Amino acid sequence: MDMDKLVSLCKRRGFLFQSSEIYGGFNGFWDYGPLGVELKRNVKEAWWHDMVSGHDELSQLPGAPSTFDMAGLDCTIIMHPQVWKCSGHYDLFHDFMVDCKESKKRYRFDQLYVVRLEVTPKFSTNPEISKRAEFGEYWTTLAATPDEQKADVYKRAGGKLSIRSKNVDEAFKISDVKKLPDLLKQGVTLADVIGPDVNGAGSLTEPREFNLMFKTIVGALGGDDDAAFLRPETAQGIFVNFKNVIDSSRVKVPVGIAQIGKSFRNEITPRNFTFRSREFEQMEIEFFCKPESSQAWYTYWRNRRYQWYLDLGLPRERLQLREHHAEELSHYSTGTADIEYAFPFLPAGEFGELEGVAHRGDFDLRSHMEGKLNPETRPLQVELGPDGKPKHRGSGKDLSYYDDQAKERFIPHVIEPSAGADRATLAFLCEAYHEDTAPDENGKPQERVVLKLHPRLAPIKAAVLPLVKKDGMPEAAQKIYRALKKQFNAFYDDGGAVGRRYRRQDEIGTPYCITVDGQTLTDGTVTVRDRDSLKQWRIKADDCPAEITKLVKGE
């Protein structure tokens, strides 16, 4: 799929806009348009219903070790600064970046691709390029795909995107595509690397830490004591409210506490449309369970969350469940699996993360009780300041759980399925985009763009189309539209030929079109058209709300 076509459709049909576009845009921030906000809302509502509000705590679900409770929260974006010190974010939540001393640009260290440019000497008319090839110098690029990497290298080498330049008699070859950290492990130094947007080597600085949290000020004075942070994740709000939920609700461990909300990360290089943004929305569950059953619950949630994406239309061949290697694990994790999708902007064979399912052990509750993590030794500890008093300590509150049936007290272990609402929405859009042919109103094949979104996710569930704007058809169509509107989002369209109206609805992913024609006025039936199969059938007009509801739910 051509990603440019999807981006164009999203802008043209009102799914997504660049933030502050009339001022030139603001990198890493995106606005959802009228259709986009409906699509993303449907993704979140499907998640909330399937995981929380529709959960049956009286029945044991397939694969679950036992029955369990689910509850919801909506926590503040700005929290007490001590939360982020005890969670480890203040000290450990960073990426490595490199700066270019010549271009004055900043790049994320682990996202810089490096390629070797080789020039066939006998064809070369550029001694400088030949010299670079002979000594094996490297060119770096931020391009996301090999084709873009090639185009970037050719451009800076003075040629064009072809094996033999049309301007100069040179033959180019690109080999050894690597990420910069991998290259440096082989003994190459940054002095040998030509940075993006420059022509000479040695302009990149050594990598250094860059904290990803957005800092802000709370209060009028604006001193150091007033500093706070926008949350980089929604999870910590759940952890610090664990005791409140247990004490105020009739829920018992095992229990999942869910939250949907905005998070903020000061990404060095946001890119790939909405895949990596500085402001994004998370759909997270913190599932609290007994330590001895935590591994079984980890397996359950890993499998259940993977199946959720399959059920909503992502194909198994483009979706994978990948267990992290030991060196990939976060400081709090004893096991993590990523649910990944083969986004079309990634190189062939590569996958991008949709959701992480992490076994966090008792790290979070214990850290908010006792202290913070020592990143070198990993045990939690209370550090003492020069005055002998604890610094960066936990809340001192008891966040353990007492099981009144087993008569035992313990600190629950936590399994965290953490999904990105924006990434999920983007994946569903990418998978839904298709180009095919369909007959027009005269039966002739015509090319169309269609978004084959799952009906539960489609922004508009049904469109009502009077065949013509006369003979009582608009009145009959409006009656059906108003009846549908009470159940879900519907659309009324009487402008243009019915074939063109079908195309418009196909392009925005509407799964069903209802056409009111002359026969409707005689026998009270209408034509229902399926977006994907193009199958058409007639039903009674009065049955439209029940029939479309049944189709959307897949019953």
N, C-alpha and C positions, 0 to 999 in steps of 0.2 A: 504494500500500500504506500502511496505517495503521501508523506506527512504534510507536505505543503498544501495538498488538496483538502485535507481535513482541517488544517488551520484556517484556510480560506472559508470553508463551509461554516466553521464555528463563528467567524466574524460576520459573514454574510447573513446567517440565519439567527444570530443573536444567542449563541451559546456562551462565547467567551470574548472579552475585550481586554486589551492591554490597559492596565491601570494608568490613569492620568494621561490618556492617549493624546488629548488636545494640547498637552504640554510636552509632547515628545515621548511619553511613556515613562514608567518607573520600573527598572529592571528587577525581576523577582517577585512582582506583584501582579495579580490578575483579578479582573472583575467578571462575575458571572452575569450574563444577560438574561432576558426573560425566559428563554428555553433552557439555558444552562442552569439557572437557579432551580427550575423544576426538576431537571435531571439529577442534579446533585442532591436535592431534597429527597427524591425518590430513593437514591442509593442509601442515604442515611436512614430513611424511614424503613426500608427493607431490612437493613442491619439491626435497627432498634427493635423492630417487630420480631425478627427471627431469633435474636439473642436475648431480648429483655421482655417486652410487653407480651409477646406471644408464647413465652416460655411456660411450660407445664411442669411446675415443681412437684406435682403429685405422681408423675410418671417418670420412670427411668428411661432416658433416651438411649438409642443404640450406641454402643461403645463407651458409654459413661460408666464409671465404677459404681455410682450410686445416684440417687436423686439429689438435687441441689436447688438452692434458691438463687434468684437474680434480683438486683435492685439497681436504681439509677441515681446519678448525682449530676449537678451542674455547678462546678467550682469556679472561683474567680481566676482571672488571667494573671493578676498581680497578687503574689503571696508574700508572706514574711521572708525577708532575705535569708534567714537562717535555714529555711527549708532547703535552699539550693546548696548551702554549705554542707548540710548533713547528708544530702542525697548524693554528693560527689560532683554535681554539675559545676559548682564554682571553681573547683580545682582541676576537673578532668574532662569537662565537656568542651573539647576544642578540636579543630582540624589544623593540619600544618599547611602553611602558605609560603609561597616564594614571591618576591617582587622582582620586577625588571628595572634596573637602574637607568636604562636608556628610554624605554617607552613609558615608564612610571605606572605600569599596570600591575595588578596583583592576580595571582593564580593559585588555585588549590593544588598542592603538591602532588597528591595521588591521582589527579585528573589530567595531568599533562602527558600527552602522548608524544613519543619521540620516534622519528623515522630516519633511516640512513638514506641519504641521497647519493646514488652512484651515477657517474657520467662515463660513457664510453670514450676513452681518450682519443681514439683516432678520428672521432667525429667532432670533438669539442673545439669550438672557436673562442671559448671563454676560459682563459688560463686560471682565473680565480676559482671557478667552479671545479675545474680539473684538479686543482691543488687540494680543495676541500675533499673531493672524492678520494684522492690518493691517500690522504692522511685520515680518512674515515671519520670526518667530522659529522655531527648530527644536526638535524633541524628538528625543532619541536613545533607542535601544533595543538590547538585546543579542539580541532575538528572531531566530531562525534563518530564519523564513519570513515572507512578507508578511502572512499571516493573523495570525500571532502578533504582528507589529509593530502591526497595526491594533488588535488586542485590547488590547495594552499601552497604546497611545496613548489609546484610548477610556476605559480604566480610570482613567488619571491625569487625564483631562479631565473626569471626573465623569459620563460617560455609559456606555452599554453597547455591545455589539458589534452595532450596527445603524446604518443611515445616519441615522436620526432617533432621538435619545435618547428613551427612555420617561419619563425623569425630568424633563428640561428640554426646552423647545421649541427645539432647536438642530440644525443640519445640519452634519455633519463631512465633510471630504474630505482624503485623504492624497495628497500628490504629492511628486515629487522624492526618491525613495528613493535614498540615496547612502551610501557609506562615509565615515566622518569624514575620513580623509586627503584624499579627493577633494573634499569640501566645502571644506576649508581652502584648497585650491589655487585656489578661486574667489574668495578674498578675504574669506570669512566667518571670523571669529575665534572662539576658544573662549569668549570672553565672551558670544557670541550663542547658545551652545548650551546647552540644558537637558539635563543628564546623566541617565542611568538612575537610577530610584528616588528622584528629587528633583523638585521643582516649579519651582525657580528657576534661571535661567541663571547662568553664570559660576562654577560650582563645580568644573569640571574643570581639572586642572593641565596644564601643558605636557608633551608626551610626553618620556620619558627612557628610556635604555637599561636593560634588565634581563637579566642573564646567566642563561641557562637551565640551567647545570650545577648539579647538587646537590653541595654541598661536604660533606666528611666529614673525620674525623681518624683517622690511622693511628698507633698507638703510645700509650704511657701518659702522656706529658708534655702533649700537647695544645697545643703552641705552634704558631707560624706555620710552622715548618719541618716540622710533622707534617700539614699540610693536604694533602688529596688530593680527587679528584672521582670520583663515579660516572660511568661512561662515557656520553656522550650519543649514541654510535653505536658499532657493532661494527667499523667499517672500520679504525680506527687500529691495532687489534690485529693485523690482517692485514698492514698496511704494515710495522710494526716487526718482524714475523716473516717477511717476504719472503725474506730471505737464509737463515734457518733452514730454511724449506721447500725452497728450491732446493738447499741443501747436503746435506740429509738425505734427500731423496727423489729418485727417478729421473724427475723431471719437468723439462721444458724450456719456455722461452718459445716460443710463446704458451701460457699456463697460467692457469687460473682457480682462485683460492683462495676457498673458501666458508665461511661461518660463520652459525649460527643462535644468537641469544642475546638476553638482556635488555639494554635501554638505558633511560636515565632522563633526562627533560627536565622542568624545573620550569616547566611551562606556566602562563601567567598565568590563562587561563580555559579549563580543560579542559571539553569539552562533546560533545554528540551521541553519547551512549552510549559505546562504546569507540573511537570514531573519533579523538578527541584525548585521550590519557591521559598521565599523568606517568610511568607505568611501562609499557613495551611491549616487544614482541619483534620483532626484525628478522631477515630472511633476506637476507643480502648476499653478493654475489660481487665480488671485485676481480680483474679480468681483465687480466693483464700481457701486453703485446704490443710489437712493434717500432713506433717512431714513424711510419714511412711507411705502415704498414698499419692504424693506429689508427682512422681514419675508417671504413674498411670493417668493422672489428670493431664499432664503435659502431652502425652500421646493422644488423648481424647481431643483436646482443643486444637492441636496441630492438624489432625485429620478433619475435624469438623469445619474449621475455617477454610481449609483447602476445598472441601466439597461445596461450600457456600458459593464460591466463585464459579465453579463448574455449573451449579444449578442456575446461575443467572446468566449463563451464555458464554463464558470463556472456555475455549476448547482445551482438552487435555494436552494436545500436542504443543500448545503455546503457553502452558502453565506448568510450573514445576514446584515441588516442595523440596527445599535444599537444606540439609542439616549443616550447621556451621562446624568448621574445623576448630580445634582447641585454640589456635592462635587468633581466630576471629572473634572469640567470645568477649562480650563486654565485661567490665570488672565485676558486675553484680550477677552475671549469668552462669549457671551450671549446665546450661543447654539451650540452644536457640535454633529454630528452623525458620527460614524465610520462604514465604510464598511469593514466587516471582513470575512475571509475565514477559513474553518476548515482544517488547514494544518495537514498533517499526522504525524508530529513530536510532535503535541500537544496532551494532554490527551483527551480521548473521551468526546465529548460535549463542548470542549473549542475551541475558535476561535481566530485568530490572525489578527491584523489590516493590511489592504491593503491600505486604504485611509481614511483621515479625512476630513469632510466637516464642516467648522467652520463659525459661524456668529461672525465676529470680531468687529462689530459696527464701530465706528469712531476712535477706539483706535490708530491705526497705523498712519494714516495721522496726527491726532492731536498730537501724541507724537513726531513726527518728526518736527512739527511746534513749539510746546510749551515747552515740557519738558519730563520728564520720569514719570513712574508710581510709586506711593507709594504703596508697596505691602500690607501695613496694612489697609489703608483707600481707596485704589484703585483710587481716583481721580488723574488726571495728575497735576503736580505742577512743578514750577521752584524752585529748591533749591538754597539757597544763601550761599556762602562761607564766611569765616571770614572777607574777604575784602568787603563784601556786594555785590559782583558781582555774577551773576548766575553761577552755576556749573552744569554739566550734562544737560545743557539746550538743547532744540531742535535747529533746523537750523535757526529758525526765518523767514523762507520762508513761503509765503502764499500758502498752498496746498488745499485751498478751491476750489470749482467749481461754476462757474456762468452759470446758465441755461438761455440762451438768449431768449428762447421762453416763459418760465414762469416768466422771469424777477426776479429771486431769486438766492441768493448765499447760499451755504451750504457745509458742509464737508461730502462727501459721506460715506455711510456705505459700508462695505466690506464683501463679502461672499467668503470663500477660500476653494475650492476643492484641496486638496494636496495629490497626489498619489506618491507612491514609484515605480519607474521603475523596480528596482531589485526585490522588493516583488511581483509585478505583474508578472514579468517573472517567478519567482519561483512558484507562484500559478498556472500559466498556465502549467508549466512543471509537477507539482505534479498531476494536474487533467488529464493531457494528458497520463500519464504513464499507460499502460495496458499490461497484459499478456493474450494471447489467442492462438488459433490454426488456421492455415490456410493451404490449400492444397499446396504441393510443385509442382514442374514441372511434376511429375508423378501422381498427383492427390491424394497423400497420406497426411493425416493430419500431421502437424508439428507445434510444439510450436514456438511462436514468441513473441518478445517484440515489442510493437508499441507505438509511441507517437502520440496520436490523437489530434494534435494541430489544431486549427482553420486555414484554408488555408491562411488567411491574415497574420497570425503570423508565419507560417512554414518557417524555414530558407531557404529551397529549395522548390520551388513550383512544379517542375516537373523534373523527371529523364528520360533520353532517353536511351533506351537499345536495341542495335542490338542483335538479337537472336544468331547469330554466327558471327565470325570475318572473313567472306568471302562472296563471291557471291554478292558483291556490297552492302551488308546491312550496313557495317560501314559508307560508303559514304552517303547513304540515311539518316542514323541516325544523322550524323554530320551536314547535311544540316538543319534538323529539330531543332537540338540543337542550332545552330547559330541563327535561326529565333526566337526561344524562348528567347535566351539570351538578345535580344534587348528589351524585355518586362519586364523580371524579372529574378531572380536567378534560373538557371537551372543547371543540372548536367548530365554529359555523363559518362556511365559506360559500358565497354565491357569485364570486367574480371570475369570469372567463370560462373557457371550455372545460368540461368535467375532466378530460384527460390531463390538462395542465394542473387542475386542482389536485388530482391524484398525485402528480409528480411533486408538487409542493409538500404534500403530506408525507410522501415517501422520503423526501430529503431530510425531514426533521424527525423521522422515526415513528410517526403515528401508525400503530399496528392495524387499525380498522377504520375503514371509511363506510359511511352509511349514505346511500344515494336515494333520494326521494324523486320518483318519476311519475309518469301518467298512471301507471298501474296502482300506485299508492292510493290515488284518489278513488279508485274503483273497488279494490279489495283490501285496502289497509295494510299492504305489505311493502317492505323496502328491500333494497339490495345491500348486503354486507360484503365488503371486499377485504380480503386478507392481504396485508402488505407484502409478505414474503413469498407465499405460494401463488398469489394473484387469483386464488379461487374466489368465486362469487356465489352467493346463495341468498335466498329470500326468507325473511322472517316477518312476523307481524310487527308493526310499528310499536305497538304497546309493549312488546317483549324486549325492546332494545336495551333498556337499562339492565335487566336481569341477564340477558344473553351476553352483552359486552363485559359485564362484571365477571361472569363465569369464564369467559375466554381469557381475560386479563389474569385471573387467578390460576388458570391452567386446569380448571375442573372439567 
